[in-house]
Amino acid sequence: MTAVKPFVIGLTGSIGMGKSETAKLFAGEGVPVFDADAAVHDLYAGEAAAMIEAAFPGTTKSGAVDRAALAACIGTNAGALKRLEGLVHPLVTARKREFLARNPNAPVVVLDIPLLLETGEKVDAVVVATAPHAVQRARVLARSGMSQAKFDALLARQLGDAEKRAQAHYLVMTDQGLDHAREQVKMILADIRAKLRA
């Protein structure tokens, strides 16, 4: 008898839309979550550091990537960004495979990937965390070291929120409080589990 693969939810959302908090809500419901951002952080602190230093000299300190130095080195250079992604993406993909291999018996898993739709990641259902633009802007500009110019540059690299919502199977509105978002996550999981039982 062949093993049934977990149902894979791809969770995404533009910067400041509440994706990370939504991932925590899925985890709170007992669903294993793969956090692509956390994987990148981990890789920058170890495995990827030497490769990044070789490609972008002066961007590491004490064997770990200095994110500020790397950001300054890459700036708005699309070619440099693609080069960085070419180094890091295969390592993140390997971590994702390890995560799936560790959870073969989970009925549902979540892949929390910021550029899920931009990279064409194959998943069984897409969940998009979203909020009105004014809420998103206020959240992002409240972050340390953020400016309107940086915010605009980040948005330019991502699919627009309307386009993401159009490609979503499910939406989680994150501007109406945590309890409201939690109820939406519970409803999504109930709907998926019902379909899996059908």
CORLIN-V306371 format. One record per residue. N is the residue number from 1. OMEGA is omega in whole degrees, -180 to 180 (* if undefined). BURIAL is # if it has 9 or more other ideal C-beta (glycine too) atoms within 8 Angstrom, else .. Layout:
N	OMEGA	BURIAL
N	OMEGA	BURIAL
This chain:
1	-178	.
2	180	.
3	176	.
4	180	.
5	173	.
6	171	#
7	-173	#
8	173	#
9	171	#
10	-180	#
11	179	#
12	-178	#
13	-180	#
14	-180	#
15	177	#
16	-178	#
17	177	#
18	-178	#
19	-177	#
20	178	#
21	178	#
22	177	#
23	179	#
24	179	.
25	176	#
26	179	#
27	179	#
28	177	.
29	176	#
30	-179	.
31	176	#
32	-177	#
33	172	#
34	-178	#
35	-177	#
36	179	#
37	179	#
38	178	.
39	178	#
40	177	#
41	-179	.
42	180	#
43	179	#
44	-179	#
45	-177	.
46	-169	#
47	-174	.
48	-171	#
49	-177	#
50	178	.
51	-179	.
52	177	#
53	180	#
54	-178	.
55	-177	.
56	-175	#
57	177	.
58	-177	.
59	176	#
60	175	#
61	178	.
62	175	.
63	178	.
64	180	#
65	172	#
66	-172	#
67	180	.
68	179	.
69	179	#
70	179	#
71	179	.
72	-179	.
73	-178	#
74	-180	#
75	-180	.
76	-179	.
77	-177	.
78	179	.
79	179	.
80	179	#
81	178	#
82	179	.
83	178	#
84	-180	#
85	179	.
86	178	.
87	-171	#
88	-174	#
89	179	#
90	179	.
91	178	#
92	178	#
93	178	.
94	178	.
95	179	#
96	178	#
97	178	.
98	179	.
99	-180	#
100	179	#
101	179	.
102	-176	.
103	-174	#
104	-176	#
105	178	.
106	180	#
107	-179	.
108	172	#
109	178	#
110	170	#
111	-180	#
112	-173	#
113	-177	#
114	-178	#
115	-177	.
116	-175	#
117	180	#
118	-177	.
119	178	.
120	178	.
121	-179	#
122	179	.
123	-179	#
124	177	.
125	179	#
126	174	#
127	-180	#
128	172	#
129	-174	#
130	178	#
131	177	#
132	-176	.
133	-178	.
134	178	.
135	178	#
136	-177	#
137	-180	#
138	180	.
139	-174	#
140	-178	#
141	176	#
142	-179	.
143	180	.
144	176	.
145	-178	.
146	176	#
147	178	.
148	-179	.
149	179	.
150	179	#
151	180	#
152	-180	.
153	178	#
154	179	#
155	-178	#
156	-179	.
157	-176	.
158	170	#
159	178	.
160	-178	.
161	-179	#
162	179	.
163	178	#
164	-179	#
165	-180	#
166	-179	.
167	-176	.
168	169	#
169	-180	.
170	175	#
171	170	#
172	177	#
173	-172	#
174	-176	#
175	-177	.
176	176	.
177	-175	.
178	-179	.
179	179	.
180	179	#
181	180	#
182	179	#
183	178	.
184	179	#
185	179	#
186	-180	#
187	178	.
188	-179	#
189	179	#
190	-180	.
191	180	#
192	-179	#
193	178	#
194	179	.
195	179	.
196	179	#
197	-175	.
198	*	.
